[in-house]
Amino acid sequence: MEKFTTLTSVAAPLPLINIDTDMIIPKQFLKTIKRTGLGKSLFYEMRFDEQGNENPDFVLNKAAYRASKILVAGDNFGCGSSREHAPWALLDFGVRCVISTSFADIFYNNCFKNGILPIKVSPEDLAKLMDDAERGANATLTVDLEAQEIRGPDGGVVRFDIDPFRKKCLIEGLDDIGLTMKKADSIELYETTSQLSRPWA
């Protein structure tokens, strides 16, 4: 998993509440178990019309936001089904951080397992960040995970809380497999000892 330390990017405003996982990646794109290739279908029904043409009014289709790695979104982001394809699609598109007042629990947990930082802020702070994000190409935010700060284009700072263990995993780039592999020596020792003491097993 790619490490997350400091991220600077134009932030895309998505001021909608209850953005569910089917809006993030519609069900017809769930036929793959690969984590790559889903970015092109992110927010498909909002990004494209029925003929597959881009919707010029959707934020990620606007020139200033096409390469945004940060989303500033409304309440209850990631609700709906538990599909892990949702963070996969965000990550494949290039999004590494989503800022909202609240997240659905399963989506929130899946973000950390895939190297995406979901940040919870107060409604007041979200309003400030949404205002920053609506400045187009000048909507640059810096997310500093170590300092637990979001720095705006005018020098304003929003602090956020995060579980220390999850913070450590993101900074070190450790997903569940990575955490297990850190114990590789202990696992190997156990397997060797177990084989010697129980050769019949």
N, C-alpha and C positions, 0 to 999 in steps of 0.2 A: 504494500500500500504506500502511495506517495506521502511523504511527510508534509505536515501543515505547520508552518511557523508564522510567517507574515505574508499577507495577500493584499496586493494593491490592484484595484480594477475599477473601471466604470461600473457603477451599480445600476441594475435595471429595476425600475419600479413596477410592481405588480399588485396594485391596491385592491385586490379581490379577497373576500373572505371565503373560507371553506373550499380552498383549492384541493380537490381530492386526487387520489392516485390515478384515477381514470382520466382526469384532465391532464395530469402530468405525462402519462404514457397510456393511451387508450388500449383496450383489451385486445384489439386485433393485432397488436405488435408484441404479444406475450408468448409467441411460439418458440422463441429462442431461449436457451439457457446461458448464452454468452453475455458477458458484461459490455461488450463493445458493439457498436453499430446502431444503438438505440437513440443516439443523440439527434439523428435526422428526423425522428418522430416525436421528439419532446414537444409537449403542448400542441400536438398535431392539429386537433380540431379548432384551436384558436389561431395557430400560425398559418393554416392553409384553408382554402375554400374547397368545395366539393370536387373541383376539377384538379386539385393539387397545386393551385397557384398560391403564391404567398399573399397573406392578408397584410397590406401595407400599414394598417392601423395597429397591428400587434407589436408590442414593445420590442421583442427580440428580432423583429424584421426591420427595425429602424436602424439606419447606419450607425448611429452613436452607440447602440446597445448590442450589436451583433456579436461582439466578442466579450460580453459581460461575464465575469466569473462570480459575481455577487448578485443575488436577488433580494430585494426588499419587498416582502409580501404581507398580505393581510392575515387576520387571525385564523387559527386552526389549519395551518398549512399541512398537507399530506394526510388528510383524513380519508375515510373510505376503506378500501381493501388493503391487505397487508403486503401487496406485491413489492418485492425487492427491486423489481425492474424500474421503479420510480427513481430511487437514487442512482441506479445504474444509468438511466437516461440523462439525468442531470449531469452526472460526472462525465459521461461521454460527450455531452455538448460543451463541457468546459466549466460548468458551475461547481465551485468548491465551497461556497458559503451561502446559506439562506438565513435571512434575518426576519423574524416575525415576533408577535407577542406570544404565540402558542403553536404547538405542533401536536399532531396525533402521535401517541406513544410509540407505536410500532415503526412508523416512518422515522421518528426522531432517533430511535435506536439503530435503525438500518443505516442512517446517514453516517454515524460514527464508525460503523463496521466497513464503510466504503470510502472513507477519507474525506467526507463532506462535513463541514462544521455548521450545525444548526444553532443559531444564537437566539435566545429569548430576551426580549427587551420590554420595557414598559410601554404602554400606549403613547405616552408623551414622547419618549425617545424614538419610537417608531415613526411618529409624525415628523420629527426633525429629520430622520434619515430618509424618509419618503420624499420630503422636500428637497433634500440634497440630491436624491436619485433622479428627480424630475428635471435636473439641469442639463440633461443630454450629455454631450462629450465632456462637460465640466463636472460630471457627477462622480468624481473619483473618491472612493473610500479606501482606507487602509485598515485591514483587520489584523491586529497583533495578538496572536493567541497567547504568547508568553505573558504579555502585560495585561491581557484580557481587556483590550480597548479597541474601539472603533473610532478612527480619526477621520473627520470630515474635511471637505475641501477648504473650509474657512478656518480650520484649526480647532473646531469643536471636538470634544471627546465624549464618547458614550462608553461606560464600563459595563461589562457583562459577567455573569457568574457561569461557572462550568464545573462539573464534577472533576476533581483532581485526577482520578484514574483515567477518565476519558481524555482529558487534556494531555496527559503523558503519552497515551497511545497515539494520538494524532501527531504530536510533536515528533515522536520516534517512528511514526509510520507503521504501527503495529495493528494488524487486524487479528481476528481470532487465531488464524493459522500462524501468524508471526509470533503471537504470544506463546503458543504451544511450542514453536521451534526454539524459543529462548530456553526451554526446559529440555532440549534435545539430549544433553549429556545425562541428565537425571533419568530420562525415559530409557535411554540406551542401557544405563547401569541397571535399572530395574529389570529390563527385559533379559539381560545377561544373567543376573542373579536368579531371576525366576526360572530360566531355562535350566540352570545348574541344579537348583533345589527341587524342581519339579520336571524332570526330563520326560515324564509321561504326558505332560499337558500339551 
